[in-house]
């Protein structure tokens, strides 16, 4: 028995020592041949392996140097991706649940936006995965307590390096707003079995009413971040998110992940579908949420990605 095999055996439980005498598996298996890049590019992202996604990320960074257009191209590359709610967690970094840190196969609305931004800002799989955690967690520190749970008061604030809230500017001085209170300690305790001492925080959030979107749509830019604002029983909150993309004629369109899959549609179409849902709920006597309007966050012209506390950003090819 070789020294390497003997050392490997010593690391196993005693009951497994008898298996050390068996012939070890070859350690220099020939890697599977990569499929041609052209074949990778024919796939939607949700059908790619991480290795293929890494090759796509590197390709699209070179093929589309304009960040806004790259965001739209990557988002559209996931059209048809199946929707799944409660998709991700921090496993195995934390074990409050067994949900993983990423999934290419499915998305919810936030996951779709985060993946799209992270891929657009990266040149490799390693950089994408780093960027994803930088966007998803405060200071990039992975953990359920540091995840950006509340869109308006966590995600939008922690990612000011990426996007800037222009809702008040678009809505004008007489535009609507709503008060918001978040009790993160209670949320973590009741939803994630996690105890943290975090003070209750309040804020006031401006938004564009749904009736006013058509008037300001021309001021939206490709790659901007969208918060859908809903209301129920006097409470307002961001119930959904997505991205602004441009249609062939310059029309501002909404690209987002909503059951059953990632879709692209006009804002008029989204508003009309919400009205149909609300009318149906009213007929059936259901107290469903009602669409109030939208918050819009402008993709910053100059983006400087802040450092991430636990780990440096991976080096770029050729850097």
C-alpha positions in Angstrom: 0.0 0.0 0.0 1.4 3.4 -1.0 2.0 6.2 1.5 -0.7 8.3 -0.1 -3.3 5.5 0.0 -2.4 4.7 3.7 -2.8 8.3 4.6 -6.2 8.4 2.9 -7.3 5.4 4.8 -6.3 6.8 8.2 -8.6 9.7 7.6 -11.6 7.4 7.3 -13.7 5.9 10.1 -12.4 2.7 11.5 -15.2 0.6 10.0 -14.1 1.7 6.5 -10.4 0.6 6.9 -11.1 -2.7 5.3 -11.8 -1.0 2.0 -8.3 0.5 1.8 -6.9 -2.7 0.2 -9.1 -2.3 -2.9 -7.5 -0.9 -6.0 -7.8 2.9 -6.0 -9.7 4.6 -8.8 -7.5 6.3 -11.5 -6.7 9.8 -10.6 -5.9 11.1 -14.1 -9.1 10.5 -16.0 -9.3 12.4 -19.3 -11.7 15.3 -18.9 -14.8 15.4 -21.0 -14.4 17.4 -24.2 -15.9 20.9 -24.1 -18.7 21.4 -26.5 -18.0 24.2 -29.0 -18.8 27.7 -27.8 -21.3 28.1 -30.7 -23.3 25.2 -29.1 -23.1 26.8 -25.7 -24.4 30.1 -27.1 -27.5 28.3 -28.5 -28.6 27.4 -25.0 -30.6 29.6 -22.6 -28.6 30.2 -19.4 -31.0 28.1 -17.4 -30.0 25.0 -19.4 -26.2 25.6 -19.0 -23.9 24.0 -16.6 -21.8 26.3 -14.4 -18.8 25.6 -16.7 -20.8 26.6 -19.7 -22.2 29.7 -18.0 -18.7 30.7 -17.2 -17.8 30.5 -20.9 -20.9 32.5 -21.8 -20.1 35.2 -19.2 -16.6 35.6 -20.6 -18.0 35.7 -24.2 -20.8 38.2 -23.6 -18.5 40.6 -21.8 -16.3 40.9 -24.9 -19.2 40.6 -27.4 -21.3 43.4 -25.8 -19.1 46.0 -24.2 -22.0 48.3 -23.3 -23.1 47.5 -19.8 -26.7 48.4 -20.3 -27.1 46.4 -23.5 -25.2 43.5 -21.8 -27.7 43.5 -18.9 -30.5 43.3 -21.4 -28.8 40.5 -23.5 -28.1 38.4 -20.4 -31.6 38.9 -19.0 -33.2 37.9 -22.3 -30.9 34.8 -22.5 -33.0 33.5 -19.5 -36.4 34.1 -21.1 -38.5 31.0 -20.3 -36.5 30.2 -17.1 -39.0 28.4 -14.7 -40.1 30.4 -11.7 -39.7 29.1 -8.2 -40.3 30.9 -4.9 -38.2 30.3 -1.8 -35.4 29.1 -4.0 -32.2 30.0 -2.2 -30.6 30.0 1.1 -27.1 30.0 2.6 -26.5 26.2 2.8 -23.9 24.9 3.6 -22.5 28.2 4.9 -25.5 28.3 7.3 -27.8 25.4 8.2 -31.0 27.2 9.1 -32.3 25.5 5.9 -30.9 23.3 3.2 -31.4 25.7 0.3 -28.2 26.4 -1.8 -26.4 29.7 -2.6 -27.3 29.7 -6.3 -29.4 28.0 -8.9 -29.1 28.5 -12.7 -32.2 26.3 -13.4 -34.8 28.4 -11.7 -35.4 31.9 -10.4 -37.7 34.2 -8.5 -37.8 37.9 -9.2 -35.0 38.9 -7.0 -32.7 36.0 -8.0 -33.3 36.8 -11.7 -32.3 40.4 -11.2 -29.3 39.6 -9.0 -28.0 37.0 -11.4 -28.4 39.3 -14.4 -26.5 42.2 -12.8 -23.8 39.9 -11.4 -23.2 38.2 -14.8 -23.1 41.6 -16.6 -20.5 42.9 -14.2 -18.2 39.8 -14.4 -15.8 38.1 -16.8 -15.8 34.6 -15.4 -17.8 32.2 -13.3 -15.6 32.8 -10.2 -16.1 36.6 -10.5 -19.8 36.1 -11.1 -20.2 34.0 -7.9 -18.3 36.6 -6.0 -20.3 39.5 -7.4 -23.6 37.7 -6.7 -22.7 37.5 -3.0 -21.6 41.2 -3.1 -25.0 42.2 -4.4 -27.1 39.8 -2.2 -25.5 40.4 1.2 -24.5 43.6 3.1 -20.8 44.0 2.5 -20.8 40.6 0.9 -20.9 38.8 4.2 -22.9 35.6 3.6 -25.5 34.9 6.2 -29.3 35.0 6.7 -29.0 38.1 9.0 -26.9 40.0 6.4 -29.0 39.1 3.4 -30.8 42.0 1.8 -34.3 40.8 2.7 -36.3 44.1 2.4 -36.1 45.5 -1.1 -36.6 49.2 -0.3 -34.6 49.4 3.0 -32.0 46.6 2.5 -31.4 45.8 -1.2 -31.8 49.3 -2.6 -29.6 50.9 0.2 -26.9 48.3 0.2 -26.5 48.4 -3.6 -26.3 52.2 -4.0 -22.9 51.6 -5.6 -24.9 49.9 -8.5 -28.2 51.8 -8.7 -29.7 55.1 -7.5 -33.3 55.6 -6.5 -34.8 58.2 -8.9 -38.5 57.6 -8.0 -39.0 61.0 -6.3 -37.4 62.8 -9.2 -39.6 60.9 -11.7 -42.8 61.3 -9.7 -42.3 65.1 -9.1 -42.8 67.2 -6.0 -46.4 66.2 -5.6 -45.7 62.5 -6.2 -47.0 59.9 -3.7 -45.0 58.2 -0.9 -45.6 55.7 1.8 -44.2 55.1 5.3 -42.4 51.8 5.9 -41.4 50.1 9.1 -39.2 47.0 9.2 -38.6 44.8 12.3 -35.7 42.7 11.1 -35.2 41.0 14.5 -38.8 39.8 14.5 -38.5 38.7 10.8 -35.4 36.7 11.4 -36.7 35.1 14.5 -40.1 34.0 13.1 -39.0 33.2 9.5 -35.5 31.9 9.9 -35.1 30.8 13.6 -32.3 33.3 13.9 -31.9 35.6 16.9 -30.3 39.0 16.3 -30.6 42.3 18.2 -31.5 44.7 15.4 -33.5 47.9 16.1 -36.7 48.6 14.3 -36.2 51.1 11.4 -38.6 53.4 9.6 -38.4 55.3 6.3 -40.6 57.1 3.7 -40.5 55.8 0.2 -41.4 57.7 -3.0 -42.9 56.0 -5.9 -44.5 56.6 -9.3 -48.2 55.8 -9.4 -49.3 53.2 -12.0 -51.3 55.9 -13.8 -48.2 58.0 -14.2 -45.8 55.4 -15.7 -46.7 56.1 -19.3 -45.8 59.8 -18.8 -42.3 59.1 -17.5 -41.4 55.9 -19.4 -39.3 57.7 -21.9 -36.9 58.8 -19.1 -36.2 55.2 -18.1 -33.0 53.6 -19.3 -32.0 50.0 -20.1 -30.7 48.2 -17.1 -32.6 50.3 -14.6 -34.0 48.4 -11.6 -37.8 48.2 -11.0 -39.6 47.8 -7.7 -43.3 46.9 -8.1 -45.2 48.6 -5.3 -48.4 46.9 -4.0 -50.8 47.8 -1.2 -53.1 45.8 1.0 -55.0 47.0 4.1 -53.2 50.3 4.1 -49.7 48.8 3.9 -47.3 49.4 1.0 -44.3 47.4 0.0 -42.2 46.2 -2.9 -43.9 43.0 -3.9 -41.9 42.3 -7.1 -38.8 43.4 -9.0 -37.4 43.4 -12.5 -35.4 45.3 -15.1 -36.0 47.9 -17.8 -35.1 46.9 -21.3 -35.7 48.6 -24.6 -37.8 47.1 -27.4 -36.9 47.4 -31.1 -38.8 50.8 -31.4 -37.3 52.1 -28.1 -40.3 51.2 -26.1 -39.5 50.7 -22.4 -40.3 47.1 -21.5 -40.4 45.1 -18.2 -38.1 42.0 -18.0 -38.8 39.9 -14.9 -39.3 36.5 -13.4 -42.9 35.9 -12.5 -44.8 32.6 -12.4 -44.6 30.5 -14.5 -41.4 31.8 -16.0 -39.1 34.7 -17.0 -41.0 37.0 -19.4 -40.7 40.4 -21.2 -43.7 42.6 -21.6 -44.8 46.2 -21.8 -45.5 48.1 -18.6 -49.1 48.5 -19.9 -49.4 44.8 -20.2 -48.1 44.2 -16.7 -50.5 46.8 -15.3 -53.4 45.3 -17.2 -52.7 41.8 -15.9 -52.6 43.2 -12.4 -56.0 44.8 -12.9 -57.4 41.5 -14.2 -56.1 39.7 -11.1 -57.5 42.4 -8.8 -60.9 42.2 -10.5 -60.9 38.4 -10.2 -60.0 38.6 -6.5 -62.8 41.1 -5.9 -65.4 38.8 -7.6 -64.2 35.9 -5.5 -64.2 38.0 -2.3 -60.4 37.5 -1.8 -58.4 40.4 -0.1 -55.6 40.3 -2.6 -52.9 42.9 -3.0 -53.4 45.9 -5.3 -50.9 47.4 -7.7 -50.1 51.0 -6.5 -47.2 51.9 -8.8 -43.4 51.5 -9.2 -40.1 52.6 -7.8 -37.3 53.1 -10.4 -33.6 52.9 -9.6 -31.2 54.2 -12.2 -28.2 52.0 -13.1 -25.2 54.2 -12.2 -23.1 55.6 -15.0 -19.9 55.0 -13.1 -19.9 51.8 -11.1 -17.1 51.1 -8.6 -17.7 47.8 -6.9 -16.9 48.0 -3.2 -14.6 45.4 -1.7 -16.1 42.4 0.0 -15.1 41.9 3.6 -14.5 38.1 3.6 -12.8 37.7 0.3 -11.0 39.7 -2.4 -12.6 39.9 -5.9 -11.2 37.2 -8.1 -8.5 38.3 -10.6 -9.7 39.0 -14.1 -8.2 37.2 -17.2 -5.1 39.1 -18.3 -5.2 41.4 -15.3 
